[in-house]
Amino acid sequence: MKTLDNIALTLLIVGGLNWLLVGLFKFDLVAMLFGGQAAIISRIVYVLVGLSAIYCIKLFAIVNTTPHQ
């Protein structure tokens, strides 16, 4: 599971940075790299980022049950 967690977090970071660029500069890096928003590879990246977000919801439980010092 650790590998899947790392992949999901990496995709979330990519998605978050992409949204930062969209919000600040109206620049969609994923679309630019893969041939536009409608390109199949771009759509796959967007779907993977969304699925990663859903998967990472479980991290709330982990963070909230981990003892803090």
CORRAHU-V634035 format. One record per residue. N is the residue number from 1. RES is the residue in three letters. SS is DSSP state (A for helix, B for strand, O for the rest). PSI is psi as a letter, one per 20 degrees, with the letter a starting at -180 (NA if undefined). OMEGA is omega in whole degrees, -180 to 180 (NA if undefined). Layout:
n=N res=RES ss=SS psi=PSI omega=OMEGA
n=N res=RES ss=SS psi=PSI omega=OMEGA
This chain:
n=1 res=MET ss=O psi=h omega=-178
n=2 res=LYS ss=A psi=h omega=178
n=3 res=THR ss=A psi=g omega=179
n=4 res=LEU ss=A psi=h omega=177
n=5 res=ASP ss=A psi=g omega=-180
n=6 res=ASN ss=A psi=g omega=178
n=7 res=ILE ss=A psi=g omega=-179
n=8 res=ALA ss=A psi=g omega=179
n=9 res=LEU ss=A psi=h omega=177
n=10 res=THR ss=A psi=g omega=178
n=11 res=LEU ss=A psi=h omega=177
n=12 res=LEU ss=A psi=h omega=177
n=13 res=ILE ss=A psi=g omega=177
n=14 res=VAL ss=A psi=g omega=179
n=15 res=GLY ss=A psi=g omega=179
n=16 res=GLY ss=A psi=g omega=178
n=17 res=LEU ss=A psi=h omega=177
n=18 res=ASN ss=A psi=g omega=178
n=19 res=TRP ss=A psi=h omega=175
n=20 res=LEU ss=A psi=g omega=179
n=21 res=LEU ss=A psi=h omega=178
n=22 res=VAL ss=A psi=g omega=-178
n=23 res=GLY ss=A psi=g omega=-177
n=24 res=LEU ss=A psi=h omega=-170
n=25 res=PHE ss=A psi=j omega=-176
n=26 res=LYS ss=O psi=l omega=-177
n=27 res=PHE ss=O psi=o omega=-180
n=28 res=ASP ss=O psi=o omega=-176
n=29 res=LEU ss=A psi=g omega=180
n=30 res=VAL ss=A psi=g omega=179
n=31 res=ALA ss=A psi=g omega=-180
n=32 res=MET ss=A psi=g omega=-178
n=33 res=LEU ss=A psi=h omega=-171
n=34 res=PHE ss=A psi=j omega=171
n=35 res=GLY ss=O psi=k omega=177
n=36 res=GLY ss=O psi=r omega=-177
n=37 res=GLN ss=O psi=h omega=-177
n=38 res=ALA ss=O psi=i omega=180
n=39 res=ALA ss=O psi=q omega=-175
n=40 res=ILE ss=A psi=h omega=-179
n=41 res=ILE ss=A psi=g omega=176
n=42 res=SER ss=A psi=g omega=-179
n=43 res=ARG ss=A psi=h omega=177
n=44 res=ILE ss=A psi=g omega=178
n=45 res=VAL ss=A psi=g omega=179
n=46 res=TYR ss=A psi=g omega=179
n=47 res=VAL ss=A psi=g omega=179
n=48 res=LEU ss=A psi=h omega=177
n=49 res=VAL ss=A psi=g omega=179
n=50 res=GLY ss=A psi=g omega=178
n=51 res=LEU ss=A psi=h omega=177
n=52 res=SER ss=A psi=h omega=178
n=53 res=ALA ss=A psi=g omega=178
n=54 res=ILE ss=A psi=g omega=-180
n=55 res=TYR ss=A psi=h omega=-175
n=56 res=CYS ss=O psi=i omega=174
n=57 res=ILE ss=O psi=h omega=179
n=58 res=LYS ss=A psi=h omega=-179
n=59 res=LEU ss=A psi=h omega=176
n=60 res=PHE ss=A psi=g omega=180
n=61 res=ALA ss=A psi=h omega=-180
n=62 res=ILE ss=A psi=g omega=-179
n=63 res=VAL ss=A psi=h omega=-176
n=64 res=ASN ss=A psi=i omega=178
n=65 res=THR ss=A psi=i omega=179
n=66 res=THR ss=O psi=p omega=179
n=67 res=PRO ss=O psi=p omega=179
n=68 res=HIS ss=O psi=q omega=179
n=69 res=GLN ss=O psi=NA omega=NA
